[in-house]
Amino acid sequence: MSAAASPQPAKLAVSRRQRSTPYTPRIEALGVSDYSVVNHTVLPKGFGRSVEEDYWHLREHVQLWDVSCQRQVELHGPDAARLAQLMTPRDLRRAKVGQCFYAPVVDQAARMLNDPIILKLADDHFWFSIADSDLLLWAKGLALGYGMNVALDEPDVSPLAVQGPKSDDLMATVFGEQVRDIAFFNYSKLDFQGHSLLVARSGYSKQGGFEIYLDKSSLGLSLWDTLWDAGQAHNVLPGCPNLIERVEGGLLSYGNEMTRANSPLECGLGEYCSFDPTLNYIGKQALLKEQQAGPQRIIRGVLFDGDKTPPCANTWDLHVSGQYAGYISTAIWSPRLKQNVALGMIEQAYWDEGQTLSVQCADGTERNGVVSLLPMT
């Protein structure tokens, strides 16, 4: 029998069900090596460099990220504000045009459905910039069930992130010095080639940066090229959300750290939940009951020893003196902290900072670990 041929790397077959983006031609020309699919849209996940190389570059320079997968659920019409508030425990009543709000979205049992950034465009117009779930269907169901006068859609909006400590300098070159005046989690409308673009100071990293909400796909390549050319003076590279940086920073991933099995309180998002008796939202009674009793588990960081661990594709159990203490959902080696870092859901009896525990890794090894608050410093 002849030796089997060496397997070739699997390729993602892109169709209308797994959509490409306005920036895909540039991403591919720059050597994208890995994709994921989020919200039925491709998300670049690597460019042939190691996660550690990208981590240090992100902390020191600037990167362009194609995050078009952050699709928008658009609420527009007389009942838009009412529906937006019904969908989240976060109090939006004092929200102003130009502000962005990180907000949990929950079901009737106060279980997480998504954790979008909500942008208020007008009193009757909102965008929910979503994580990976079909939130548009939930919004449509609520609007229909409550008989609301509101139009719901997924508009032609493809965010492009500019992340890293040199992002202000790069963005100022393209959009002018006024970009430096945009406050954190606020946005401005800025001109690009005669078209007004929404530019927010936000992004899925702790290194600072912006997200440009491109609402005209025909401008995608020109926007990328303009930023890329201006970025040559700042050592720009194509990039993507970095696993090391997000774990250290305590940035949660819907579908990984939190799912429909979890509540906002378990996810450490209590500060984004209001229990004002005059505020009405789906899941309030269930969330209030949990708030009064206290959550039984919560997301924490975990530091653990041993050799560099590969990212965990499935959860790894945690134990304290043989007792189940929770699980790790994401783990990776930190070159800065010189140890493995992880995010996990820890049971109440063991979630205090400094609690020692054992990590049951997928390779069968048992590592010594300790609970950490987030972010990890």
QUIWO-V687260 format. One record per pair of residues at least 6 apart in sequence whose ideal C-beta (glycine too) atoms are under 7 Angstrom apart, sorted by the first residue. I is the first residue (numbers start at 0). J is the second residue. D is the distance in Angstrom with one decimal. If there is no record, write none. Layout:
i j d
I J D
I J D
This chain:
i j d
11 17 6.8
11 34 4.9
11 41 6.8
13 19 5.3
13 41 6.3
16 39 6.1
17 36 5.2
17 39 6.1
17 41 6.3
18 39 5.9
18 40 4.7
18 41 6.9
19 41 5.9
20 40 6.5
20 41 6.6
20 65 5.6
20 67 3.7
20 157 5.5
21 67 6.9
21 157 5.1
21 213 6.4
21 216 4.4
21 219 2.4
21 220 6.9
22 65 4.4
22 67 6.8
22 159 6.4
22 219 5.4
22 223 5.1
23 41 6.9
24 220 6.5
25 220 6.4
25 223 4.7
26 43 5.3
26 65 5.4
26 237 6.4
29 46 6.5
29 237 4.7
30 46 5.4
30 47 5.5
31 43 4.8
31 46 5.9
32 45 4.6
32 46 5.8
32 47 4.6
33 44 4.1
33 45 3.8
34 41 4.9
34 42 6.6
34 43 6.2
34 44 6.1
35 42 4.7
35 44 5.1
36 42 6.8
37 68 3.7
37 131 4.5
38 68 5.0
38 70 4.5
38 129 6.7
38 131 5.7
40 67 5.6
40 68 4.1
40 70 6.7
42 68 4.5
43 65 5.4
43 239 5.0
44 239 5.4
45 239 6.8
46 237 5.5
50 241 6.6
50 242 5.7
50 243 5.9
50 331 6.9
51 243 6.9
51 334 5.0
53 238 5.8
53 241 5.3
54 241 5.2
54 243 4.5
54 244 5.6
54 334 6.8
56 62 6.8
56 236 5.8
57 162 6.5
57 163 5.4
57 204 6.4
57 206 5.6
57 238 6.3
57 241 5.4
57 244 5.9
58 206 5.9
59 164 6.8
60 163 5.4
60 165 5.5
60 233 6.3
60 234 4.3
61 161 6.5
61 163 3.9
61 165 4.0
61 166 5.1
61 169 5.3
61 230 6.1
61 233 5.1
61 235 5.2
62 162 5.4
62 163 5.5
62 235 6.8
62 236 5.4
62 237 6.8
62 238 3.2
63 159 6.7
63 161 6.1
63 223 6.9
63 226 5.9
63 227 6.7
63 235 6.4
63 237 5.6
63 238 6.8
64 160 3.9
64 162 6.1
64 238 5.5
64 239 5.5
64 240 6.9
65 159 6.5
66 158 4.9
66 159 7.0
66 160 4.9
67 157 3.8
67 158 6.2
69 128 5.0
69 129 6.7
69 158 4.9
70 129 5.8
70 153 5.6
71 126 4.5
71 127 6.7
71 128 5.7
71 153 6.4
71 154 5.6
71 156 4.6
72 127 4.1
72 129 5.9
72 134 5.1
72 135 4.9
72 138 5.6
72 153 6.5
73 126 5.7
73 151 6.8
73 152 4.9
73 153 6.9
73 154 5.0
74 82 5.5
74 83 5.6
74 125 4.5
74 138 6.9
74 149 5.7
74 151 6.2
75 123 6.5
75 124 4.9
75 149 6.8
75 150 4.8
76 123 5.9
76 148 5.5
76 149 4.1
76 150 5.0
77 123 6.2
77 148 4.7
78 147 3.9
78 148 4.9
78 149 4.4
79 123 4.8
79 124 6.1
79 125 5.6
79 149 5.1
80 122 6.3
80 123 6.7
81 147 6.7
82 138 6.7
82 141 6.3
82 142 5.8
82 147 5.6
82 149 5.4
83 91 5.8
83 117 6.6
83 125 4.8
84 91 5.1
84 280 6.0
85 141 6.1
85 279 6.8
85 280 5.5
85 281 5.7
86 104 5.1
86 138 6.6
86 141 6.8
86 281 6.6
87 102 4.3
87 103 6.3
87 104 5.3
87 280 6.2
88 103 6.1
88 105 6.4
88 263 6.3
88 271 6.9
88 272 3.9
88 273 6.1
88 280 5.5
88 286 6.0
89 100 6.0
89 102 4.0
89 103 7.0
89 271 4.8
89 272 6.8
89 273 6.6
90 273 4.0
90 275 6.4
90 278 5.8
91 100 6.7
91 117 7.0
94 100 6.4
94 119 4.8
95 119 6.6
96 119 5.4
96 120 6.6
96 121 6.0
97 185 5.6
97 186 5.9
98 119 5.8
98 184 6.8
98 185 5.7
99 116 5.2
99 117 6.9
99 118 5.2
99 184 4.5
99 185 6.6
99 186 6.2
99 199 5.4
99 201 5.8
100 116 6.9
100 117 4.5
101 116 5.8
101 271 6.4
102 115 6.4
102 117 5.2
102 271 5.9
103 111 6.1
103 114 5.4
103 263 4.1
103 268 5.1
103 271 5.8
103 272 6.9
104 112 4.7
104 113 4.5
104 114 7.0
104 115 6.5
104 134 6.5
105 111 6.0
105 112 6.1
105 263 6.4
105 281 6.6
105 282 4.2
105 286 6.9
106 112 5.6
106 281 6.6
106 282 5.9
107 281 5.7
107 282 5.5
107 285 7.0
108 282 6.4
108 285 5.1
109 262 5.0
109 282 3.9
109 285 3.9
109 286 3.9
109 289 6.4
110 259 4.9
110 260 6.7
110 261 6.7
110 262 6.1
111 253 7.0
111 257 5.0
111 258 6.8
111 259 6.2
111 261 5.2
111 262 6.8
111 263 6.5
111 266 6.5
112 132 6.1
112 134 6.5
112 137 5.9
112 259 6.6
113 129 5.3
113 130 5.3
113 132 5.0
113 134 4.8
113 253 6.1
114 130 5.5
114 251 7.0
114 253 5.5
115 127 4.3
115 128 5.3
115 129 4.5
115 130 6.5
116 128 4.4
116 201 6.4
117 125 6.1
117 127 5.6
118 125 6.8
118 126 4.4
118 128 6.5
118 186 6.5
119 125 5.8
120 126 6.4
127 134 6.3
128 158 6.9
130 253 3.8
131 253 5.9
131 254 5.3
132 253 6.6
135 151 6.4
135 153 5.8
138 151 5.3
139 151 5.3
142 149 5.3
142 151 6.0
154 214 6.6
155 214 6.1
155 216 5.7
156 212 5.3
156 213 6.8
156 214 4.9
157 213 4.8
157 216 6.4
157 219 6.5
158 210 4.9
158 211 6.6
158 212 5.4
159 211 4.7
159 213 6.0
159 222 6.4
160 202 4.9
160 208 6.3
160 210 5.1
161 169 6.1
161 170 5.8
161 208 5.2
161 209 4.8
161 226 6.6
162 202 4.9
162 204 4.8
162 206 5.9
162 208 3.6
163 206 5.1
163 208 6.2
164 206 5.9
164 207 6.0
165 233 4.3
166 207 5.9
166 208 4.1
166 209 6.0
167 179 5.5
168 233 5.9
169 226 6.7
169 229 5.8
169 230 5.1
169 233 5.2
169 235 6.7
170 178 4.6
170 209 5.6
171 178 5.4
171 179 6.0
172 229 4.3
173 225 5.7
173 226 5.9
173 229 5.3
174 189 4.6
174 198 6.6
178 189 6.7
178 198 6.6
181 187 5.2
181 198 6.7
181 200 4.5
182 200 6.5
183 200 5.3
184 200 6.8
184 201 5.8
185 199 7.0
185 200 6.2
186 197 5.3
186 198 6.1
186 199 3.8
187 198 5.8
188 195 4.7
188 197 5.9
189 196 5.8
189 198 5.0
191 218 6.9
191 222 6.4
192 218 6.6
192 221 6.5
194 215 5.8
194 218 6.2
196 211 5.8
196 212 6.7
196 213 6.4
197 212 4.2
198 209 5.7
198 211 5.3
199 209 6.5
199 210 5.0
200 209 5.7
201 210 5.1
202 208 4.3
202 209 6.7
202 210 5.5
203 240 4.8
203 245 6.8
203 250 6.1
204 240 6.9
204 241 6.9
204 244 5.7
205 244 6.6
205 248 3.8
205 374 6.7
206 244 7.0
211 222 6.9
213 219 6.0
213 222 6.0
227 235 6.4
242 310 6.4
242 331 5.1
243 331 5.4
243 333 5.7
246 329 5.8
246 331 5.9
246 340 5.0
246 341 6.6
246 342 5.6
247 333 6.1
247 340 5.9
247 374 6.2
247 375 4.7
248 374 4.7
249 300 6.5
249 373 3.0
249 374 4.4
251 257 5.9
251 266 6.3
251 298 6.7
255 328 5.1
255 329 5.5
256 266 6.9
256 298 5.7
256 328 5.1
256 329 6.6
256 342 5.3
257 266 4.6
262 286 6.7
262 289 5.8
262 294 6.8
263 269 6.6
263 271 6.7
263 272 5.4
264 289 5.6
264 290 6.4
264 294 4.2
265 294 4.9
265 296 5.5
265 297 5.7
265 298 7.0
265 344 6.9
266 298 5.5
267 297 5.7
267 298 5.1
272 286 6.3
274 287 5.7
274 290 6.2
295 346 6.9
295 347 5.3
296 325 6.3
296 344 5.3
296 345 6.1
296 346 5.1
296 347 6.2
297 345 6.3
297 350 5.4
298 342 6.2
298 344 5.7
299 343 6.4
299 345 4.7
299 350 5.4
299 370 5.2
299 371 6.6
299 372 7.0
299 373 6.9
300 340 6.7
300 341 6.9
300 342 6.3
300 371 3.7
300 372 6.6
300 373 4.9
300 375 5.1
301 327 6.0
301 341 4.2
301 343 5.2
301 358 6.9
301 368 5.0
301 370 6.1
301 371 6.5
302 338 5.4
302 340 6.0
302 368 6.3
302 369 5.4
302 371 5.3
303 338 6.9
303 339 4.9
303 341 6.7
303 358 4.7
303 366 4.5
303 367 6.4
303 368 3.4
304 338 6.2
304 366 5.6
304 367 5.2
305 339 6.6
305 364 6.7
305 366 4.5
307 332 3.9
308 330 5.5
308 331 7.0
308 332 6.3
308 339 4.9
308 360 6.3
310 330 6.6
310 331 5.5
311 327 6.3
311 329 6.7
311 330 4.9
311 361 6.1
313 361 6.9
314 326 4.2
314 327 6.3
314 328 5.6
315 326 6.3
315 327 4.4
315 330 7.0
315 358 6.0
315 359 5.5
315 360 5.8
315 361 6.3
316 323 6.6
316 326 5.4
316 359 4.5
317 324 4.4
317 325 4.7
317 326 6.0
317 327 6.5
317 343 6.3
317 345 7.0
317 356 5.0
317 357 7.0
317 358 6.1
318 324 5.7
318 356 6.4
318 357 5.0
318 359 6.7
319 349 5.3
319 356 4.9
324 345 6.4
324 346 5.4
324 349 4.2
324 356 5.3
325 343 5.6
325 344 5.1
325 345 4.1
325 346 5.0
325 349 6.7
326 343 5.7
326 344 5.8
327 341 4.5
327 343 4.0
327 358 6.4
328 342 5.7
328 343 5.9
328 344 6.8
329 341 6.2
329 342 4.8
330 339 5.9
330 341 3.8
331 340 6.4
332 339 5.5
333 340 4.5
336 375 6.7
340 375 5.9
345 370 6.2
349 356 6.3
349 370 6.9
350 370 6.3
351 370 6.5
352 370 5.9
352 371 6.5
352 372 5.1
353 369 6.2
353 370 6.6
354 369 6.8
354 370 4.2
355 367 7.0
355 369 5.5
356 368 5.3
356 370 6.8
357 365 5.1
357 366 6.9
357 367 6.4
357 368 6.7
358 365 6.9
358 366 4.4
358 368 4.7
359 365 6.0
360 366 6.0
